[in-house]
Amino acid sequence: MNSTGKGFINLSSLAAIFFSGLSFGMGHLYIGSGFVAWFVLSLVALTEIRKDEEVKEND
């Protein structure tokens, strides 16, 4: 994956952190939980991308 895709995922995870904190601070627990899930999924996507890149480098 190119650096633009990784940058978008990083930006997305930062937005998820911000909005989850904002939602929890305002007392919206369900919305905040959704943003936490969004953050976790973006971390999983980044981890998978890094693993794929490492495999390509080792070949």
Secondary structure, 3 states (H helix, E strand, C coil): CCHHHHHHHHHHHHHHHHHHHHHHHCCCHHHHHHHHHHHHHHHHHHHHHHHHHHHHHHC
